[in-house]
Amino acid sequence: MVAYGAEQRVGIPVLRARWLTQTFVNWPFRSESVRPLVPEELVVDEYEGTAWVGFTPFLMADVRPPGLPGAVPGLPSFAETNLRTYVRRRDGRDGLWFLSIAVTCPLMLAARALGVPYSPGSLGVRADGDTVSYSGSRWTDGASYRLVVRPGDPIEPTERDVWLTSRWRAYTRRLGMLWETPVEHEPWPLADAEVDVLEQTLTGAAGLPAPLGEPVVHFSEGVRHVRIGLSAPRVPAPGPAPS
């Protein structure tokens, strides 16, 4: 069961940060549309029989190694945008599988050596009155988006809201193995959000068809105590291959 709060402590993080001004846009898809995009070691997770793909633009702030305080001047802040889906290992351990990540900070591209699908891009996040605007274009293939949302009132998250936003590990694949990266932070403070503009070619570039329906959208001011742990290889559990 997906948890609203972190499922594990990250005792010694390899990276600390704040994730701010984040919007979650989640579309429903048939599992068979998502399955070809996910490694065979993972199962496409479903909520009430439906797979979901999330588009999440936000700001990364105060990105730093452990031991360096967040108040140090000059720490980088930059825009990032993820396209991800929700997965489980054969033993039921849930997490995220990233279909793409666009980022403006070239230093983050070093994580491609760990199997993280970073691509350089031109991205922007801007708050203007009661709206928040996001825009971006990947340099590698030109996939782009424009999103304008109008954040609403804070909400008490439902089970589906938690399922769509609160995952505490990400999976990558490298050296022929599945790797797991843990993350810890406070629960997302979620609000409703109304979409004024949503134009994007990210899902099509990932190989996805049109979604089954309209997206579910949330906004969050963000989380300020993000701790990302060390990636570790995960040996598949014995048993039948996931379907």
C-alpha positions as CSV (number, residue, x, y, z in Angstrom):
1,M,0.0,0.0,0.0
2,V,1.4,3.4,-1.0
3,A,2.1,5.6,2.1
4,Y,1.5,9.3,2.5
5,G,4.7,9.6,4.5
6,A,8.2,8.3,3.7
7,E,8.4,4.5,4.1
8,Q,12.1,4.5,5.1
9,R,14.7,6.8,6.6
10,V,17.5,7.9,4.4
11,G,20.2,8.0,7.0
12,I,23.1,9.2,4.8
13,P,21.8,11.0,1.8
14,V,23.9,11.5,-1.3
15,L,21.9,14.6,-2.2
16,R,19.6,17.1,-0.4
17,A,17.3,19.6,-1.9
18,R,14.0,21.4,-1.9
19,W,11.3,20.6,-4.5
20,L,9.1,23.7,-4.9
21,T,6.1,25.0,-6.9
22,Q,5.2,21.5,-8.2
23,T,2.2,20.6,-10.3
24,F,1.1,16.9,-10.7
25,V,-0.7,16.2,-13.9
26,N,-1.7,12.5,-14.1
27,W,-3.5,10.8,-17.1
28,P,-5.1,7.3,-17.1
29,F,-3.9,4.8,-19.6
30,R,-4.4,1.1,-20.4
31,S,-1.7,-1.0,-18.9
32,E,-0.9,-2.5,-22.2
33,S,0.0,0.9,-23.5
34,V,2.5,1.5,-20.7
35,R,3.9,-2.0,-20.4
36,P,6.4,-1.7,-23.4
37,L,8.0,1.3,-21.7
38,V,8.8,-0.4,-18.4
39,P,11.6,-3.0,-17.8
40,E,10.5,-6.6,-17.6
41,E,11.6,-6.8,-13.9
42,L,8.8,-4.4,-13.0
43,V,5.0,-4.6,-13.0
44,V,3.0,-1.6,-14.2
45,D,1.1,-0.5,-11.1
46,E,-2.6,0.2,-11.4
47,Y,-5.2,2.1,-9.4
48,E,-8.6,0.4,-9.7
49,G,-7.5,-1.3,-12.9
50,T,-5.9,1.6,-14.7
51,A,-2.3,2.6,-15.2
52,W,-1.3,6.2,-14.8
53,V,1.4,8.5,-16.3
54,G,2.4,11.6,-14.5
55,F,3.8,14.9,-15.8
56,T,5.4,16.9,-13.0
57,P,7.2,20.3,-13.6
58,F,8.8,21.9,-10.5
59,L,11.8,23.9,-9.2
60,M,14.8,22.2,-7.6
61,A,16.3,24.5,-5.0
62,D,19.3,24.3,-2.6
63,V,20.7,21.2,-4.2
64,R,23.7,20.1,-2.2
65,P,25.6,17.1,-0.9
66,P,25.2,16.0,2.7
67,G,26.7,18.2,5.4
68,L,26.3,21.4,3.5
69,P,23.6,23.7,5.0
70,G,20.8,24.9,2.8
71,A,21.5,28.6,3.6
72,V,24.9,28.6,1.8
73,P,24.8,31.4,-0.9
74,G,25.1,30.3,-4.5
75,L,23.4,26.9,-4.2
76,P,21.7,26.1,-7.5
77,S,18.0,26.5,-8.2
78,F,16.7,25.2,-11.5
79,A,13.6,23.9,-13.3
80,E,13.0,20.2,-13.9
81,T,10.2,18.3,-15.5
82,N,9.5,14.6,-15.1
83,L,7.4,12.2,-17.1
84,R,6.9,9.1,-15.0
85,T,4.7,6.0,-14.4
86,Y,4.0,4.0,-11.4
87,V,5.5,0.5,-10.9
88,R,6.0,-2.4,-8.5
89,R,8.7,-4.9,-8.1
90,R,7.7,-8.6,-8.1
91,D,7.7,-8.5,-4.3
92,G,5.2,-5.6,-4.3
93,R,7.6,-2.8,-3.5
94,D,6.2,0.2,-5.3
95,G,8.0,3.1,-6.9
96,L,8.5,5.3,-9.9
97,W,9.8,4.6,-13.4
98,F,10.9,7.7,-15.3
99,L,10.1,7.9,-19.0
100,S,12.0,11.2,-19.3
101,I,13.4,14.0,-17.2
102,A,14.2,17.4,-18.7
103,V,16.5,19.7,-16.7
104,T,18.2,23.1,-17.1
105,C,21.2,22.3,-14.9
106,P,24.0,20.5,-16.9
107,L,25.5,19.1,-13.7
108,M,22.4,16.8,-13.3
109,L,23.2,15.1,-16.6
110,A,25.9,13.2,-14.8
111,A,23.1,11.0,-13.3
112,R,22.7,9.5,-16.8
113,A,25.6,7.2,-15.8
114,L,23.2,5.8,-13.2
115,G,20.5,5.1,-15.8
116,V,18.5,8.2,-15.0
117,P,17.0,9.5,-18.3
118,Y,18.0,13.2,-18.0
119,S,17.9,15.4,-21.1
120,P,19.0,19.0,-21.3
121,G,16.3,21.6,-22.1
122,S,15.1,25.1,-21.8
123,L,12.5,25.2,-19.0
124,G,10.7,28.0,-17.1
125,V,8.5,28.3,-14.0
126,R,6.7,31.6,-13.3
127,A,4.1,32.6,-10.7
128,D,1.9,35.5,-11.9
129,G,-0.9,36.6,-9.6
130,D,-3.2,33.6,-9.0
131,T,-1.6,31.4,-11.8
132,V,1.6,29.4,-12.1
133,S,3.0,28.9,-15.6
134,Y,5.4,26.2,-16.8
135,S,7.1,25.8,-20.2
136,G,9.8,23.7,-21.6
137,S,11.5,22.2,-24.6
138,R,14.0,19.3,-24.7
139,W,17.1,20.0,-26.8
140,T,17.5,16.4,-27.8
141,D,14.2,15.9,-29.6
142,G,12.2,19.1,-29.3
143,A,9.5,17.5,-27.2
144,S,7.8,20.5,-25.4
145,Y,5.0,21.6,-23.1
146,R,3.2,24.6,-21.9
147,L,1.1,24.5,-18.7
148,V,-0.8,27.2,-16.8
149,V,-2.6,26.2,-13.6
150,R,-4.6,28.1,-11.1
151,P,-4.0,26.6,-7.6
152,G,-7.0,26.2,-5.4
153,D,-7.6,25.4,-1.7
154,P,-5.6,22.9,0.3
155,I,-7.1,19.4,0.3
156,E,-7.1,16.4,2.6
157,P,-5.7,13.8,0.3
158,T,-7.9,10.9,-0.8
159,E,-6.4,7.4,-1.3
160,R,-6.1,8.1,-5.0
161,D,-4.4,11.5,-4.4
162,V,-1.8,9.7,-2.2
163,W,-1.3,7.0,-4.8
164,L,-0.6,9.5,-7.5
165,T,1.8,11.7,-5.6
166,S,3.6,9.8,-2.8
167,R,6.2,7.4,-3.9
168,W,9.4,6.8,-1.9
169,R,11.8,5.1,-4.4
170,A,12.7,5.3,-8.0
171,Y,13.9,2.5,-10.2
172,T,16.5,2.7,-13.0
173,R,18.3,0.1,-15.1
174,R,22.0,-0.1,-15.8
175,L,24.7,-2.7,-16.2
176,G,21.9,-5.2,-16.9
177,M,20.4,-4.8,-13.4
178,L,17.5,-3.0,-11.8
179,W,18.6,-0.3,-9.3
180,E,16.6,1.3,-6.5
181,T,17.0,4.9,-5.2
182,P,15.2,5.8,-1.9
183,V,13.9,9.2,-1.1
184,E,12.6,10.8,2.1
185,H,10.7,14.0,2.7
186,E,7.7,15.4,4.5
187,P,4.3,14.6,3.1
188,W,3.2,16.7,0.1
189,P,0.9,19.6,1.0
190,L,-1.6,19.2,-1.8
191,A,-4.1,21.6,-3.3
192,D,-6.7,21.4,-6.0
193,A,-5.6,23.0,-9.3
194,E,-7.6,24.3,-12.3
195,V,-5.9,24.0,-15.7
196,D,-6.0,27.1,-17.9
197,V,-3.6,25.8,-20.6
198,L,-2.2,22.4,-21.2
199,E,-0.2,21.7,-24.4
200,Q,2.4,19.0,-24.5
201,T,4.2,16.5,-26.8
202,L,6.0,14.6,-24.1
203,T,3.7,11.6,-23.9
204,G,3.7,11.2,-27.7
205,A,7.5,11.4,-27.7
206,A,7.6,8.6,-25.1
207,G,5.5,6.3,-27.4
208,L,2.2,6.6,-25.6
209,P,-1.2,6.9,-27.3
210,A,-3.9,9.3,-26.3
211,P,-4.9,8.8,-22.7
212,L,-8.2,7.3,-21.6
213,G,-9.6,10.5,-20.1
214,E,-8.9,13.9,-18.7
215,P,-6.0,14.4,-16.3
216,V,-6.2,14.6,-12.5
217,V,-4.3,17.7,-11.4
218,H,-2.8,18.7,-8.0
219,F,-0.6,21.6,-7.0
220,S,1.9,21.8,-4.1
221,E,4.0,24.6,-2.8
222,G,6.6,21.9,-2.3
223,V,8.6,20.0,0.2
224,R,11.8,21.4,1.8
225,H,13.6,18.5,3.4
226,V,14.3,16.1,0.5
227,R,16.9,13.4,1.2
228,I,17.9,11.2,-1.7
229,G,19.8,8.0,-0.8
230,L,22.4,5.9,-2.5
231,S,21.2,3.7,-5.4
232,A,21.6,-0.1,-4.9
233,P,21.1,-3.0,-7.2
234,R,18.1,-5.2,-6.7
235,V,18.2,-8.9,-7.6
236,P,14.8,-10.1,-8.9
237,A,12.9,-12.3,-6.5
238,P,12.3,-15.9,-7.5
239,G,8.9,-16.7,-9.1
240,P,7.0,-16.1,-12.4
241,A,7.9,-13.1,-14.5
242,P,5.6,-10.1,-13.9
243,S,2.8,-9.5,-16.3
